[in-house]
Amino acid sequence: MTDSRSAAWDAYARRKSPRRRTNARGETTWFNWTQYPDHGPGTEVLAVGSGDHVLDLGCGTGGNAAHLATLGVRAVGVDLSAARLAGARERWADAEGMELHRGDALAFLAAATTPYRAIYSVFGAAYFTEPRLMLPAVHGRLVPGGVFALSQYPPVEGCYGCQASYIPRGFDEDPAIVKRWDHPPESWIAMLEEHGFRDVTAGVLPAPARGRRRIGTLLVRGVRV
Ligand SMILES: C[S@@+](CC[C@H](N)C(=O)[O-])C[C@H]1O[C@@H](n2cnc3c(N)ncnc32)[C@H](O)[C@@H]1O
């Protein structure tokens, strides 16, 4: 698979620092919904437990899926980038119950036969796929009562719908470009409800009080009807 999106995400992989070996609590695995270390909620958002099947759309180097696997969850990750998956396979070689696939999230969902208890995306494929394509595909693979949750940057006011993200490459090279979709929380709530989700919440988690960065994290969650 060598489409321009995979190449763009391979370029991203070359510049991205690996997840730290331990978090502030000294744990070797953890779940992180936000762009900040040691911040935000954890796996309780997904309401899953040991033995449940869970799918990570755009898993990157797999830190969140690896953490779920330590809880006994059957964690499946899909990602377009061979480079990021190579990093995941190296880092989590010993993670039992974790399965990684290379491919496009929509294609994976269309071909999947497993019913998932939860599907999530952390700054992942749900950010970089048109929601009106992603939401029915996710709905079709969740069990009734299953959770879909995603996190991404909040939109810039007035900049809604499809936007361009520029991924820096080498000196004297053009950046790679991928499309992403930005919507305000109220639009996410309406879209999930239209696509068969209930108890939908969407809001912006504030940035940590420490430090100078102020951009929060949009967290969207719904339960499949
Ligand atoms: C910003 S990274 C986030 C990775 C990971 N979720 C994390 O929290 O570290 C975005 C990831 O989504 C993947 N991705 C983007 N669009 C995708 C798609 N349509 N299907 C599968 N993976 C995709 C990229 O390859 C990349 O690894």
PDBQT file of the ligand as one rigid body, heavy atoms in Angstrom, charges set to zero:
ROOT
HETATM    1  C1  LIG A 301      -1.531  11.671  14.787  1.00  0.00    +0.000 C 
HETATM    2  S1  LIG A 301      -1.291   9.940  14.621  1.00  0.00    +0.000 S 
HETATM    3  C2  LIG A 301      -2.042   9.304  16.120  1.00  0.00    +0.000 C 
HETATM    4  C3  LIG A 301      -1.618   7.894  16.408  1.00  0.00    +0.000 C 
HETATM    5  C4  LIG A 301      -2.151   7.266  17.712  1.00  0.00    +0.000 C 
HETATM    6  N1  LIG A 301      -3.575   7.137  17.743  1.00  0.00    +0.000 N 
HETATM    7  C5  LIG A 301      -1.668   8.029  18.913  1.00  0.00    +0.000 C 
HETATM    8  O1  LIG A 301      -2.478   8.475  19.718  1.00  0.00    +0.000 OA
HETATM    9  O2  LIG A 301      -0.451   8.153  19.063  1.00  0.00    +0.000 OA
HETATM   10  C6  LIG A 301      -2.515   9.538  13.379  1.00  0.00    +0.000 C 
HETATM   11  C7  LIG A 301      -2.446   8.068  12.953  1.00  0.00    +0.000 C 
HETATM   12  O3  LIG A 301      -3.626   7.764  12.215  1.00  0.00    +0.000 OA
HETATM   13  C8  LIG A 301      -3.255   6.954  11.111  1.00  0.00    +0.000 C 
HETATM   14  N2  LIG A 301      -4.285   7.130  10.080  1.00  0.00    +0.000 N 
HETATM   15  C9  LIG A 301      -4.674   8.289   9.491  1.00  0.00    +0.000 A 
HETATM   16  N3  LIG A 301      -5.664   8.064   8.613  1.00  0.00    +0.000 NA
HETATM   17  C10 LIG A 301      -5.919   6.719   8.647  1.00  0.00    +0.000 A 
HETATM   18  C11 LIG A 301      -6.836   5.873   7.980  1.00  0.00    +0.000 A 
HETATM   19  N4  LIG A 301      -7.710   6.352   7.091  1.00  0.00    +0.000 N 
HETATM   20  N5  LIG A 301      -6.817   4.555   8.267  1.00  0.00    +0.000 NA
HETATM   21  C12 LIG A 301      -5.929   4.039   9.177  1.00  0.00    +0.000 A 
HETATM   22  N6  LIG A 301      -5.034   4.794   9.834  1.00  0.00    +0.000 NA
HETATM   23  C13 LIG A 301      -5.031   6.122   9.581  1.00  0.00    +0.000 A 
HETATM   24  C14 LIG A 301      -1.877   7.455  10.710  1.00  0.00    +0.000 C 
HETATM   25  O4  LIG A 301      -1.133   6.537   9.960  1.00  0.00    +0.000 OA
HETATM   26  C15 LIG A 301      -1.249   7.771  12.064  1.00  0.00    +0.000 C 
HETATM   27  O5  LIG A 301      -0.518   6.676  12.573  1.00  0.00    +0.000 OA
ENDROOT
TORSDOF 0
